[in-house]
Amino acid sequence: MSETNPTIPEPKLSLTQVLTLLRDPARWIVLRELSKEPALPVGELARRIGGPPSAASKHMALMLRLGVVKSVYGRMYALTPAFRPTPGTLEIDFGHCLVRLDRPQA
C-alpha cells in the first residue's frame, strides 16, 4: 500500500508531458512572457520568440493540449490558473520540477 505525502502536491502533468513542454527553448520564452502578461496574441508571441506566427501557433496548440494555456478573446492566450507563477516570482512548479523563468538565456 502506498501513502501520499499531503505536503507535496501531485504533479499537474506527467514527467513525459513536462519534458515535452520544456524541450523547446521557444516554449520557455512563451511561458516567461505569459507569466508577465495576462494574455498575448499569437502574433506578439511569435515576435517575442523570434519566429513566424505559424511556429507560435504550433507551440500554442501543444500547450493547449497539455492544459498549460487557454485561449481567451479569440487568438489570445493566457496561462491556466494551475500554471501561473508563484506569486511574486517568475517560477512555475510543475510538480516534477520548478522552472525559473527569470534567468537570462544562455
C-alpha positions in Angstrom: 0.0 0.0 0.0 1.4 3.4 -1.0 0.9 6.5 1.1 1.0 10.0 -0.3 2.6 12.9 1.5 -0.1 15.6 1.9 2.6 18.4 1.9 3.8 17.5 -1.6 1.3 18.4 -4.3 0.6 15.9 -7.0 2.2 16.8 -10.4 -0.2 18.6 -12.8 1.5 16.9 -15.8 3.2 13.6 -16.2 7.0 13.7 -16.4 6.9 12.9 -20.1 4.5 15.8 -20.7 6.8 18.2 -18.7 9.8 17.1 -20.8 7.8 17.6 -24.0 6.7 21.0 -22.9 10.2 22.2 -21.8 12.1 20.5 -24.7 11.9 23.6 -26.9 13.5 26.9 -25.8 10.7 28.9 -27.6 8.2 27.4 -25.2 10.3 28.6 -22.2 10.0 32.1 -23.7 6.3 31.7 -24.1 6.0 30.6 -20.5 8.0 33.6 -19.3 6.1 36.1 -21.4 2.7 34.7 -20.4 3.9 34.8 -16.8 4.4 38.6 -17.1 1.3 39.4 -19.1 -2.4 38.5 -18.6 -2.8 37.4 -22.2 -1.0 37.7 -25.5 -2.0 37.2 -29.2 -0.2 34.7 -31.4 1.4 37.4 -33.4 3.0 39.0 -30.4 4.2 35.6 -29.0 5.7 34.9 -32.4 7.6 38.3 -32.3 8.9 37.5 -28.8 10.1 34.0 -29.7 11.7 35.3 -32.9 9.7 33.1 -35.3 6.7 33.2 -37.6 3.2 33.1 -36.4 2.8 29.6 -37.7 5.5 28.4 -35.3 4.0 30.2 -32.4 0.6 28.6 -33.3 2.2 25.1 -33.2 3.7 25.8 -29.8 0.3 27.1 -28.5 -1.5 24.0 -29.9 0.8 21.8 -27.9 0.5 23.9 -24.8 -3.3 23.9 -25.2 -3.4 20.1 -25.4 -1.3 19.9 -22.2 -3.6 22.3 -20.4 -0.8 24.8 -19.7 -2.5 27.7 -21.6 -6.1 28.5 -22.5 -7.4 30.5 -25.4 -9.0 33.8 -24.4 -10.6 36.5 -26.5 -10.1 34.6 -29.8 -6.5 34.0 -30.7 -5.1 35.4 -27.4 -3.5 33.0 -24.9 -3.1 33.0 -21.2 -1.6 30.6 -18.7 -4.2 28.4 -17.0 -4.6 29.0 -13.2 -2.8 25.8 -12.4 0.4 27.0 -14.2 0.5 30.6 -13.1 3.8 31.5 -11.4 4.2 31.5 -7.7 3.1 35.0 -6.5 6.0 37.5 -6.6 8.2 35.3 -8.8 8.6 34.1 -12.3 8.6 30.4 -11.2 6.2 27.7 -12.2 6.0 24.5 -10.2 5.3 21.6 -12.5 5.5 19.1 -9.6 8.4 17.2 -11.1 10.5 20.4 -11.3 10.4 24.1 -10.5 11.1 26.2 -13.6 12.7 29.7 -13.0 11.8 31.9 -15.9 13.6 35.0 -14.8 17.1 33.6 -15.6 18.9 35.0 -18.6 19.1 32.7 -21.6 22.4 31.2 -22.5 
